[in-house]
Amino acid sequence: TQLGFRCPSRCAVAAPQFVMSKVDKDAKGATPASSPTAAADAKAPAGGNSPAAAHRSTPSVTMDSKQQQVQNLITNETAFGQLLQKIAADLLTPLRSKVNKKHFAAIDPWLITVENLISFHKKFLVDLQHLKSGNVGELFSRNAQSFGLYGQFLGGFEEGMNMMNSVSSNSKKFKAIVKTLGEKKESVQSLLAPLILRVPQYVNLLTGNPVTRPPTSPAA
């Protein structure tokens, strides 16, 4: 039985456009070409945006407005964290505890990437809450390597969904998980949609768009 999992059309655009490169976290006194911010943007295609680049392209702002920007990000990140916990509680935990690992062994590295993103965002929220300088761009640049996880997630999304279809054909327990999601008017794809759109939303937030809630679907 095919469950209709597929990579949303925007996924193919987001993957190459928003991957951030590995950076040297300890670079001090670096030249502009080798600074963490420059390294994060170097991999972005022409016309593409990274969170750090979006922050630097905004007009100069007062400290009060910087603090308001940080507060908006904290509010948004907190709500996003709740969506990530739903992914863990409604999909990852049941999948790992009820479904035989042999059925999803091929996509286990992709599932680990999702789990690593959830762990990263817990830490990122704490960093935001303790950000006294208001230098949001520096915080994003410092975490460029972790944001690179989105490239792995998006790059493996289509294959991951195809493997989910395969698992559904071989595991009654996984079918039961999907059925439970349906009873909650959810699906695997709807649970993962916030991750698909997360980095573009950061760009919106950093360029001044008044968004305080994370997206819940590719159409958001």
N, C-alpha and C positions, 0 to 999 in steps of 0.2 A: 504494500500500500504506500503510495507516494503522499507525503504530507504537505507538499507544496512549498517546502522551504526553498528559498532562492536568495541570491544577493540582490538587494535593492539597487536600482539603476544608479543612484547617487554614490553607492559604495565604490564603483569603479573610478569615479572622479575623485573621491576623497582620499583614496589610498595613496596615489603618487603625490598628491598636492600637499598633504599635511604631515608626511613622515619627517621627523626631526632627527638629525644626525647625532652620533655618539660624540660627546664633548669631553674635554679635559677639565674635570671639576676643580682641580687644584691650580689652574692657570692663573698666575698673578703677574700683573704688569705686562700682559700680553698685548701684542700689536693688534690693531683692529682686525686684520685678516685672520688672526689665530685666537681671537677672544671667544668665549663660550657662545655669546650671542651671534657672532658672525658664523661660527661653526654650525649652529643650529639652523641658520638660514641658508647656508651654502648649498644644501641638498634640495632646497625648494626650487621647483621649476620657475621660469620667468612668469610673472603674473600670479604665482602662488603665494599664499600667506601662511606664516607660522604664527603662533600666539605671541612670541617675542617680537617679531617684526610688526605685527599689528599694533602692539603696545607702543613701539617707538614711532610709528607713523601718526599717532594721535597728536593733536595740538598740546602745547604745554598747559599743565593744569596746576591749580593751587593744592596745597597740602590737604585742605579740607576735601576737595574733590577726589584727591587720590585716596584718602581714607574712605570716602563713600564708595569708590570703585572697589576697594578691598572688601568692604562690607557687603556689597552686591555679590561679589564673587563668593564670599563665605556663605551667604544665603543660598546661592545657586548650587554651590558645591555640597552643602548639607542636604539639599533636596536630591541631588544627583546620587549622593551616597546611599540614600534610602532606596533608590531604584536599583543600585548595585546589590544591596542586601537582598532584594527580591530575586535577582538573578541567582544569587548564592542559595537562598532558601528554597525557591520554587523549581530550580533547574539543576544546579551543580551538585548540591547535597543529595537530592534524591537519585540523580544519575550515578553518583559514585557509591552510594550506599545500597542501591537496589538492583542496578544493572550489572551483569557480569562484565568485568573489565575487557574481556576479549572482544566484546561487541563494539567497543569504541576505542580500542587501542590505537587505531590509525589516526584518530583526531585528538588523542590525549595531549600532545604538545600544544595544540590550539586551545584546548580547554585550560591548560596550565597558563597560557597567555592571558586568558580571561581572568583567571584567579589572581595572576600577578597584577593585572590592572586594578582589580578590586583592592588588593593590598596597597598598591601605590596611592590610590586616591584617598585612602584612610590617612596616610602620612601627609599627603598634599594638603588635605583640609587642616590638619594640625599646623603645618607650616604657614598656611594663610592666616590662621587665627593668631599666630605669634609674629606676624609680619608688621613690625612697628614703623619701618621706613616708608612703607607705601610703594616700594619699588617692585611692582608686580612683574615687569619685564625681566628683571634679574632673577626672580624666583622661577619663572618659566624656563629661562635659559639654563639655570642650574639643574633643572629636571629634564633637560632635553633628551637624555638617554632613556629615561623612563617613558617619556611621551613616544619614543620610538616603538614601544610595545603596540601602539595603535597601528603602525605599519604591518606588524606581524599579524595582528587580529584581522585587519581588513584584507590583507593579502591572502589569508587563509579562509576567508569567510565563505566563498562559494564552495570550495572543497568541503569545508566543515558542514555546510547545509546538505550537500550531497551525501556525506557520510551519515548525517542524521537520518536521511531517508533510508539509507541502507540498514542502519540500526533498527529503525522502526519495522523493517521487514523481518527481522530476526529475533526481536526481543519483545515479548508480551509485557514485560515490566516497563520498558520504555514507552510502549503504547499507552500503558496505564498512566504514566507521568504526563504524557501529552493530553490524555483525556481529562486529567485533573486540571491542567492548565486551561483547557477549553471550558470547563465548568466555571472557571474564574474569569471567563472571557479574555483569556490570554493565550499566547502561543510562544513557541521558542523564538520566532522572529520578533514579535512585539517586545519580548523581554530584552533582547539584544539590541533593539533599535536605538536606545539612548547611547550605547557605546559607538554605534555607527556614526552618529551625528555629533559626538561630544566635542571634538577638536574644532570643527567649524563654528560651534556655538561659542567656544572660548574666543575665537576671532571676533565674533559679533559683540561679545561682552567688552573686549578690550578696545574696540573701535567706537564705543560709546552707545551702542544700541541698548535700550532699556529692557534687557531680558533678565529676569530673576529666577525663572523656572527652567529646568532642563527639558529638552525635547523628549517626547515619549513615543514618537513614531517618525518614519522618514518623511512624512508630509508636514511635520511640525515646523 
